[in-house]
Amino acid sequence: QVHLVESGGGLVQPGKSLRLSCVIEGAGDSLAYLTVGWFRQAPGMEREGVSCITYDRKIYYSESAKGRFTISRDDAKATAYLQMNNVNFDDTGVYYCALSGHYLTIALDEYSYWGQGIQVTVSS
């Protein structure tokens, strides 16, 4: 019923920027009560929380993301974003958008819906 579709990934040079988008379908009015999270998974690594934003715009960033990434949401468009600036090689991985009924969490088991993931490759 609920589907999340990421876009905006691809190949990017270190130091440059890109913006990921997540279109959320099927959540309806309940989106106004949900937390949106961005996660990433590098090859051979565990999936990790990058950022999340609550319905009232409280925001969490990982130490790696802090100062470089910006999370936002536009509930009228049912879309969330991750602006990634000054990317580095460690930002390479598959990025996932997800929805949670919990508040300001990056615990994977507290997220109920996940997108299919999109590749971000930082390479010179």
N, C-alpha and C positions, 0 to 999 in steps of 0.2 A: 504493500500500500504506500509506504513512504519510500521515496527514492531520492538519493543525493547524487548529483553528477558534477564532478570536478572538471575544470577546464583551465587553460592558461599555462600549462606546464611546457616543458621542452628543454632545449639546450640553451644555456646562458653562460657568459663569460664571468670569471671572478671579478668582483667589484661592481658588477652591473645589477640591474633590478628586473623583477618580473612580478606579475600579480596573478594569483590563483583565484578562481571564482568557484563557488559551489551553489548550484541551483537546487533548491529543496522543493520537491514535489510531494503532495499528499498530506502534508502536516496540517494544513488548514489553519484555523485560528489557534490551535495549540502551540504553534511556533512561538507565539508571544510569551510562552511560559517555559521555554526550553533554552538550554545552554548549547551553543555551537562550539565545537572543538576542531582544531587542526592538529593532525598527527603526522609523523613521518617514520619511515622504516628504511634504513640503509641495508644493503646486502649483508647477510649474515648477522644482523643486529635485531634486537627487539624493537617493536613499535614503541615510539615515545611521544609524549605530548609536547607540542610546540607552543600552542596558545589556545585559549578559550575565551568566550565572551558570553555573559549571561543576558537574560532578557532585559535587565535594567542597566546593561552596558558596563558591568564590572568585568575587568579584564585580567587575565593571567598570561605572562610570558615565561618561557623557560629562560635560563641564564644565557643560553646560546642565542635565543631570539631577541632578547631584551636590547633595545636601542637600535635594532636593525629592521625588525618586522613590525607590521601594524595589522591587527585584526579588526574587522568591521562587519556590520550586518545591516541589511536593508530589508526589513520584514515586509514592507509593501511589495517588494519585488521577490520576496522569498529567496534571497540570495545572500550568501556570506562571502567574505573576501579575505585573502591573506596577501598583503603587500610585502614583498621581500626585497629589501635594499641591501646593497653591499654584500652580495652573496659570496660565500667561500666554498672550497671543495667539500667541507664537511656538511654542507647543506644538501648534497646529492642524496636522493632517495625517492621512494614512492610516498606521495603526500595524500592523506585521507581527510575528508571532511566527515564529521559525525555529529549526532544529536544526543543530548542527555536530558533526563528529567531532574538531575541533580544540579546543584549550584556551584559553579566555579570549580570544576573538577577536571583533572586529566587522568583519572583512573579509568583504564580501558573497560573494566567490567561495569562501569556506571554509564556507559554509552550504549544506547539501544539500536541506533541506526547508523550505518556506515555507507559511504560512497565506495565506488570501485577502485579508487586510487588513481593517481596520475604521476607520471615520471617527471622529476626535475633533475637535470644533470648539469652540474657546474664544471665546466672544462674550458681550458684555454686552447 
